[in-house]
Amino acid sequence: MTRLARWGYLAGVLATVVGLSKVHAAWVATPVYDYTDSARLGWSLALVSLLAVVAYGVGLPDLPRTRRSALATAIGAAAAAAVGMSLVQLLVGDALLPRFVVFGSSIVVVPLGVAANALCRSGSSRAEQRERVVLVAPAEEAHVLRGELAGSPVRPASIVAHVHPDVAGMHGRRPLLDAADEAAATLVVLDRQAQQDDWVVAQAADLHERGIRVRTLSLFYEEWLGKLPVSELERVSLFFDIGELHRARYGRVKRVLDVVLGLIGLVPLALAVPVVVVGNVIANRGPLLYRQERVGRFDETFTILKLRTMTPAGRGQLVDEWTVVDDPRITPFGRFLRRTHLDELPQVINILRGDLSVVGPRPEQPHYVEELTEKLPFYGLRHLVRPGLTGWAQVVYGYAGDESDALEKLQYEFFYLRRQGISLDLRVVGRTLRSVLGSEGRGR
């Protein structure tokens, strides 16, 4: 339903802009002109792209949870696109598109955004009610899963019944079948203990023949939550291909896209540096750049570059500790740089050098990598690919402030390694755009 709403919204925006452009060319303009044979055709498509990108960035059509929120978001997106197009026309000194089209489109797309959001919310609610899960696992696992599904799962679902594997495997009874029938289940999930019990598997096979889907706990995590469970990380760590490592063509295409995006990223970096220099003089005194050793692909260390946001600890040295929320070391202007993500801009140089990719697991400091590798023997798997400016774990989970967070993020990083491909990379870039624009939290 969300996909239908997105495509429907895009089609509506396209029809609105093109329709108003043709109306203006045929009946409003003096003299009239041929719209399809003018440069305004290209600029009107640029306005369509701007409206679509801004709307997606601020969360339309799927993120607003209420009609009022959807209306406010749609108005904000339309206004931002109109202002952006007006600024472009101001910079080039020419009326690329008539105000009738720019502002008329911005008004018409507002109800389109609200309608698309209503379609998404309706579809999400029905999907959650439709996906009724019977879980065969210990109570602790059921508690964890309920918490995960109450957050921001990749696909909505609800656990309607829970059966312990010891109970489900009792011979002479059919507890799994009874639980599935009573709860009108649509999906049965088996943990590792349940998968090893022939009687439980036989009951699951019976349900499968009736049309009820069956998944292992690992597959459920992967498909519904976008990560792999901690209990399965070590066992599955060798049993999948990694795109960047095992598919040479993907690796080459990814590197070409990295270089292209890195070159494009030099433009905002060049524009931002003078502003940051002035801001540093006012409320962030010290060196412009922050350099820190990080562990990259194949465990090779490199120096990551950022715009400095924290008070230097002494002669160019900074304290390499986990950063916490409202960290007192962050300066007022540094806080602005972090909120706007401008501090990450110098990493386009790391991308061009080949230290980083646009998408990949975030690189960590060497001493943290050493600690986590000792505690998690499979932790080094994340270093088989080039680290990224952004990543699946960052857009789904957010910032890791301690070792517990690092373990949680590792589950999402294994999901990325297992599914690594251009489509997932583009999905990460899209969610990063939403995160930067503030429409989508980063999981927490």
C-alpha positions as CSV (number, residue, x, y, z in Angstrom):
1,M,0.0,0.0,0.0
2,T,2.9,2.4,0.8
3,R,4.4,1.7,-2.6
4,L,1.1,2.4,-4.3
5,A,0.7,5.7,-2.3
6,R,4.2,6.8,-3.3
7,W,3.7,6.1,-7.0
8,G,0.3,7.7,-6.8
9,Y,1.6,10.8,-5.2
10,L,4.4,11.1,-7.8
11,A,1.9,10.6,-10.6
12,G,-0.3,13.3,-9.1
13,V,2.5,15.7,-8.8
14,L,3.6,15.1,-12.4
15,A,0.0,15.5,-13.7
16,T,-0.5,18.7,-11.6
17,V,2.7,20.5,-12.8
18,V,2.4,19.4,-16.5
19,G,-1.4,20.2,-16.5
20,L,-0.9,23.7,-15.0
21,S,2.0,24.3,-17.4
22,K,-0.2,23.5,-20.4
23,V,-3.1,25.6,-19.1
24,H,-0.7,28.5,-18.6
25,A,0.8,28.1,-22.1
26,A,-2.6,27.8,-23.9
27,W,-4.9,30.2,-22.0
28,V,-3.1,32.4,-19.4
29,A,0.2,33.5,-21.1
30,T,0.2,36.5,-23.5
31,P,1.1,35.6,-26.1
32,V,0.3,31.9,-25.9
33,Y,3.2,29.5,-26.6
34,D,3.8,25.8,-27.3
35,Y,4.6,24.3,-23.9
36,T,6.1,21.0,-25.2
37,D,8.4,22.9,-27.6
38,S,9.7,25.3,-25.0
39,A,12.5,25.2,-22.4
40,R,9.7,25.3,-19.7
41,L,9.0,21.6,-20.3
42,G,12.4,20.7,-18.8
43,W,12.1,23.1,-16.0
44,S,8.6,21.9,-15.1
45,L,10.0,18.3,-14.9
46,A,12.7,19.8,-12.6
47,L,9.9,21.2,-10.4
48,V,8.3,17.8,-10.3
49,S,11.6,16.3,-9.1
50,L,12.0,19.0,-6.5
51,L,8.5,18.5,-5.2
52,A,9.0,14.8,-5.0
53,V,12.4,14.8,-3.4
54,V,11.4,17.4,-0.8
55,A,8.2,15.5,0.0
56,Y,10.1,12.3,0.4
57,G,12.7,14.0,2.5
58,V,10.2,15.4,5.0
59,G,8.4,12.1,5.3
60,L,5.6,12.0,2.8
61,P,3.6,10.0,2.2
62,D,4.2,7.3,4.9
63,L,5.7,8.8,8.0
64,P,3.1,11.2,9.5
65,R,0.9,9.4,12.0
66,T,-2.1,11.7,12.0
67,R,-4.0,13.7,9.5
68,R,-3.0,17.0,11.1
69,S,0.7,16.0,11.0
70,A,0.2,15.0,7.3
71,L,-1.3,18.3,6.5
72,A,1.5,20.3,8.2
73,T,4.1,18.1,6.5
74,A,2.5,18.5,3.0
75,I,2.2,22.3,3.4
76,G,5.9,22.5,4.6
77,A,7.1,20.4,1.6
78,A,5.1,22.4,-0.9
79,A,6.3,25.7,0.5
80,A,10.0,24.5,0.6
81,A,9.8,23.4,-3.0
82,A,8.2,26.7,-4.1
83,V,10.9,28.7,-2.2
84,G,13.7,26.5,-3.7
85,M,12.4,27.0,-7.2
86,S,12.1,30.7,-6.6
87,L,15.6,30.9,-5.4
88,V,16.9,29.1,-8.5
89,Q,15.1,31.6,-10.7
90,L,16.5,34.5,-8.6
91,L,20.0,33.1,-9.0
92,V,19.8,32.7,-12.7
93,G,17.9,36.0,-13.1
94,D,15.2,34.5,-15.3
95,A,11.6,33.4,-15.0
96,L,12.2,29.8,-15.7
97,L,8.6,28.9,-14.8
98,P,5.6,31.2,-14.4
99,R,4.4,31.9,-10.8
100,F,1.0,30.4,-11.9
101,V,2.7,27.0,-12.3
102,V,5.1,27.2,-9.3
103,F,2.6,28.4,-6.7
104,G,-0.4,26.8,-8.3
105,S,1.4,23.4,-8.1
106,S,2.4,23.9,-4.5
107,I,-1.2,24.5,-3.5
108,V,-2.6,21.6,-5.4
109,V,-0.1,19.0,-4.2
110,V,-1.0,19.6,-0.5
111,P,-4.2,17.6,-0.6
112,L,-2.4,15.0,-2.8
113,G,0.1,14.5,0.1
114,V,-2.6,14.2,2.7
115,A,-4.6,11.7,0.6
116,A,-1.4,9.6,0.0
117,N,-0.7,9.6,3.7
118,A,-4.2,8.5,4.5
119,L,-3.7,5.6,2.1
120,C,-0.4,4.6,3.8
121,R,-1.9,4.8,7.3
122,S,-4.8,2.7,6.3
123,G,-2.6,0.1,4.6
124,S,-0.2,-0.1,7.5
125,S,-3.0,-0.6,10.0
126,R,-4.5,-3.4,7.9
127,A,-1.1,-5.0,7.4
128,E,-0.5,-5.0,11.1
129,Q,-3.9,-6.6,11.8
130,R,-3.4,-9.0,8.9
131,E,0.0,-10.3,9.9
132,R,-0.8,-12.3,13.0
133,V,2.2,-14.2,14.4
134,V,2.3,-17.3,16.6
135,L,5.8,-17.4,18.1
136,V,7.4,-20.7,19.3
137,A,10.2,-19.5,21.6
138,P,11.0,-18.8,25.2
139,A,9.1,-16.0,27.0
140,E,12.2,-13.8,27.0
141,E,12.4,-13.9,23.2
142,A,8.6,-13.1,22.9
143,H,9.1,-10.1,25.2
144,V,12.1,-8.8,23.0
145,L,10.2,-9.3,19.8
146,R,7.1,-7.5,21.0
147,G,9.3,-4.5,21.9
148,E,11.0,-4.6,18.5
149,L,7.6,-4.7,16.7
150,A,6.3,-1.8,18.7
151,G,9.1,0.3,17.5
152,S,9.7,0.9,13.8
153,P,9.8,-2.5,12.1
154,V,10.5,-2.9,8.4
155,R,7.1,-4.7,8.0
156,P,4.3,-4.4,10.6
157,A,3.1,-7.5,12.5
158,S,1.8,-8.4,15.9
159,I,2.4,-11.4,18.1
160,V,-1.0,-12.8,18.8
161,A,0.1,-16.0,20.6
162,H,3.3,-17.4,22.2
163,V,4.1,-21.1,22.9
164,H,7.2,-22.3,24.6
165,P,9.1,-25.0,22.5
166,D,8.8,-27.5,25.4
167,V,5.1,-27.1,25.4
168,A,4.7,-27.1,21.6
169,G,6.7,-30.4,21.4
170,M,4.5,-32.3,23.9
171,H,3.4,-35.6,22.2
172,G,-0.2,-36.6,22.3
173,R,-1.3,-33.0,22.0
174,R,-1.2,-30.4,19.2
175,P,-0.5,-27.2,21.1
176,L,0.9,-25.3,18.1
177,L,-2.1,-26.1,15.9
178,D,-4.5,-25.2,18.7
179,A,-2.7,-21.8,19.3
180,A,-2.7,-21.0,15.6
181,D,-6.4,-21.8,15.2
182,E,-7.5,-19.9,18.3
183,A,-5.4,-16.8,17.3
184,A,-6.3,-17.0,13.6
185,A,-2.6,-16.9,12.8
186,T,-1.2,-16.0,9.4
187,L,2.5,-16.7,10.3
188,V,4.3,-19.2,12.6
189,V,7.8,-18.4,13.7
190,L,10.1,-21.1,15.1
191,D,13.2,-20.5,17.2
192,R,16.2,-22.9,16.9
193,Q,15.0,-25.3,19.7
194,A,11.6,-25.6,18.0
195,Q,13.2,-26.3,14.6
196,Q,15.0,-29.3,16.1
197,D,11.8,-30.8,17.5
198,D,10.3,-33.2,14.9
199,W,6.8,-32.9,16.5
200,V,6.9,-29.1,16.3
201,V,8.1,-29.2,12.7
202,A,5.3,-31.7,11.9
203,Q,2.7,-29.4,13.3
204,A,4.2,-26.5,11.4
205,A,4.1,-28.5,8.2
206,D,0.4,-29.1,8.8
207,L,-0.2,-25.4,9.1
208,H,1.9,-24.7,6.1
209,E,-0.3,-27.0,4.0
210,R,-3.3,-24.9,5.2
211,G,-1.7,-21.7,3.8
212,I,-0.1,-20.4,6.9
213,R,3.4,-19.2,6.3
214,V,6.3,-20.5,8.5
215,R,9.6,-18.8,9.2
216,T,12.7,-19.4,11.3
217,L,13.4,-16.8,14.0
218,S,16.4,-15.6,12.0
219,L,14.3,-15.1,8.8
220,F,11.6,-13.3,10.7
221,Y,14.2,-10.9,12.1
222,E,15.6,-10.4,8.7
223,E,12.4,-9.8,6.8
224,W,10.3,-8.0,9.4
225,L,12.9,-6.1,11.4
226,G,15.8,-5.6,9.0
227,K,18.4,-7.3,11.1
228,L,19.7,-10.6,12.3
229,P,19.2,-11.8,15.9
230,V,22.2,-11.8,18.2
231,S,21.8,-15.6,18.9
232,E,22.2,-16.3,15.2
233,L,25.1,-14.0,14.2
234,E,27.9,-16.4,14.8
235,R,26.1,-19.3,13.2
236,V,25.1,-17.5,10.0
237,S,28.3,-15.4,9.6
238,L,29.7,-17.6,6.9
239,F,26.6,-18.8,5.1
240,F,25.9,-15.9,2.7
241,D,27.7,-14.0,0.0
242,I,28.8,-10.4,0.6
243,G,28.1,-8.2,-2.5
244,E,31.3,-6.2,-2.4
245,L,33.4,-9.3,-1.8
246,H,31.8,-12.0,-3.9
247,R,30.2,-10.0,-6.8
248,A,32.9,-8.1,-8.6
249,R,30.5,-6.3,-10.9
250,Y,28.6,-4.8,-8.0
251,G,31.9,-3.7,-6.4
252,R,32.9,-1.9,-9.5
253,V,29.6,-0.1,-10.0
254,K,29.5,0.8,-6.3
255,R,33.0,2.4,-6.6
256,V,32.1,4.4,-9.7
257,L,28.9,5.7,-8.0
258,D,31.1,6.6,-4.9
259,V,33.5,8.7,-7.0
260,V,30.7,10.5,-8.8
261,L,28.8,11.3,-5.6
262,G,32.1,12.3,-3.9
263,L,32.9,14.8,-6.7
264,I,29.4,16.2,-6.4
265,G,29.9,16.5,-2.6
266,L,32.9,18.7,-3.1
267,V,30.5,21.6,-4.1
268,P,28.6,21.8,-0.9
269,L,31.9,21.3,1.0
270,A,33.4,24.3,-0.8
271,L,30.3,26.4,-0.1
272,A,30.2,25.4,3.6
273,V,33.8,26.0,4.6
274,P,33.7,29.9,4.5
275,V,30.5,29.8,6.6
276,V,32.0,27.4,9.1
277,V,35.2,29.5,9.4
278,V,33.1,32.5,10.4
279,G,31.0,30.4,12.8
280,N,34.1,28.9,14.5
281,V,35.4,32.4,15.2
282,I,32.1,33.2,17.0
283,A,31.3,30.0,18.9
284,N,33.7,27.1,18.1
285,R,37.3,28.4,18.4
286,G,40.0,26.0,17.3
287,P,41.1,24.1,14.2
288,L,38.7,23.7,11.3
289,L,39.1,20.0,10.9
290,Y,38.9,17.0,13.2
291,R,41.1,14.0,12.3
292,Q,40.8,10.6,13.9
293,E,42.1,7.1,13.1
294,R,39.5,4.6,12.1
295,V,39.5,1.0,10.9
296,G,38.6,0.5,7.3
297,R,38.4,-2.3,4.8
298,F,40.6,-5.4,5.5
299,D,41.4,-3.8,8.9
300,E,43.5,-1.0,7.4
301,T,43.5,2.2,9.4
302,F,42.9,5.6,7.8
303,T,42.3,9.1,9.0
304,I,38.7,10.2,8.9
305,L,38.0,13.9,8.3
306,K,35.2,15.9,9.9
307,L,34.5,19.5,10.7
308,R,35.4,19.9,14.4
309,T,32.3,20.2,16.7
310,M,33.9,19.8,20.1
311,T,36.3,21.7,22.3
312,P,39.9,20.5,21.8
313,A,41.3,18.8,24.8
314,G,44.7,20.3,24.3
315,R,47.1,21.2,21.5
316,G,45.1,19.6,18.7
317,Q,44.3,16.5,20.7
318,L,40.7,15.4,21.4
319,V,39.5,12.9,23.9
320,D,38.5,9.7,22.0
321,E,35.6,8.6,24.1
322,W,32.1,7.6,23.2
323,T,30.1,10.7,22.6
324,V,26.9,11.0,24.7
325,V,23.7,12.9,24.2
326,D,24.2,16.6,25.1
327,D,27.9,16.0,25.5
328,P,29.4,19.0,27.3
329,R,32.4,18.9,24.9
330,I,30.2,20.0,22.0
331,T,30.4,23.7,21.4
332,P,27.3,25.8,20.5
333,F,28.3,26.1,16.8
334,G,29.4,22.5,16.8
335,R,25.9,21.5,17.9
336,F,24.5,23.3,14.9
337,L,27.0,21.5,12.6
338,R,26.0,18.1,14.1
339,R,22.3,18.8,13.8
340,T,22.6,19.9,10.2
341,H,25.2,17.0,9.5
342,L,27.5,19.6,7.9
343,D,30.3,18.2,10.1
344,E,30.3,15.1,7.9
345,L,31.0,17.0,4.6
346,P,34.8,16.6,4.6
347,Q,34.3,12.8,4.4
348,V,33.7,13.3,0.7
349,I,37.5,13.5,0.6
350,N,37.7,10.1,2.3
351,I,35.3,8.8,-0.3
352,L,37.4,10.0,-3.2
353,R,40.5,8.6,-1.5
354,G,38.9,5.2,-1.3
355,D,38.8,5.1,2.5
356,L,35.1,5.3,2.6
357,S,32.1,4.3,0.5
358,V,28.8,6.3,0.5
359,V,27.0,3.4,2.1
360,G,28.6,0.8,4.4
361,P,29.2,0.0,8.1
362,R,30.4,3.1,9.9
363,P,34.2,2.8,10.7
364,E,35.1,2.7,14.4
365,Q,38.3,3.7,16.3
366,P,41.0,1.0,16.5
367,H,40.9,0.5,20.2
368,Y,37.1,0.0,20.1
369,V,37.5,-2.5,17.3
370,E,40.1,-4.4,19.3
371,E,37.8,-4.5,22.3
372,L,34.7,-5.6,20.3
373,T,36.6,-8.2,18.3
374,E,37.7,-9.8,21.6
375,K,34.1,-10.0,22.9
376,L,32.5,-10.8,19.5
377,P,34.6,-13.2,17.5
378,F,32.6,-12.5,14.3
379,Y,32.8,-8.7,14.6
380,G,35.6,-8.6,12.0
381,L,33.3,-9.6,9.3
382,R,32.1,-6.0,8.9
383,H,35.7,-5.1,7.8
384,L,35.5,-7.2,4.7
385,V,33.7,-4.3,3.0
386,R,34.6,-0.6,2.6
387,P,33.1,1.4,5.5
388,G,30.5,4.1,4.7
389,L,29.5,7.7,5.2
390,T,26.1,6.3,6.1
391,G,24.8,2.8,6.6
392,W,21.8,0.6,7.3
393,A,22.5,0.5,11.0
394,Q,22.7,4.3,11.2
395,V,19.4,5.0,9.5
396,V,17.5,2.2,11.4
397,Y,19.1,2.2,14.8
398,G,21.0,5.5,15.2
399,Y,24.1,6.4,17.2
400,A,26.0,3.8,19.2
401,G,27.0,5.3,22.5
402,D,28.4,2.2,24.2
403,E,29.3,-1.5,23.7
404,S,25.7,-2.6,24.1
405,D,24.7,-0.3,21.3
406,A,27.6,-1.6,19.2
407,L,26.3,-5.1,19.5
408,E,22.8,-4.0,18.6
409,K,24.1,-2.2,15.5
410,L,26.1,-5.3,14.5
411,Q,22.8,-7.1,14.0
412,Y,21.7,-4.5,11.4
413,E,25.2,-4.5,9.8
414,F,25.0,-8.3,9.2
415,F,21.6,-7.7,7.6
416,Y,23.3,-5.1,5.3
417,L,26.2,-7.5,4.5
418,R,23.7,-10.3,3.7
419,R,21.6,-8.1,1.4
420,Q,24.3,-5.7,0.1
421,G,23.3,-4.4,-3.4
422,I,22.5,-1.3,-5.3
423,S,18.8,-1.3,-4.3
424,L,19.6,-1.5,-0.6
425,D,22.2,1.2,-1.0
426,L,19.7,3.5,-2.6
427,R,17.2,2.7,0.2
428,V,19.9,3.7,2.8
429,V,20.6,6.9,0.9
430,G,16.8,7.7,0.8
431,R,16.4,7.1,4.5
432,T,19.6,9.2,5.2
433,L,18.0,12.0,3.3
434,R,15.0,11.8,5.6
435,S,17.2,11.7,8.6
436,V,19.1,14.7,7.6
437,L,15.9,16.7,6.9
438,G,14.6,15.6,10.3
439,S,11.5,13.7,9.2
440,E,12.6,10.3,10.3
441,G,14.3,9.4,13.5
442,R,17.2,7.0,13.5
443,G,15.5,4.2,15.2
444,R,15.7,5.5,18.7
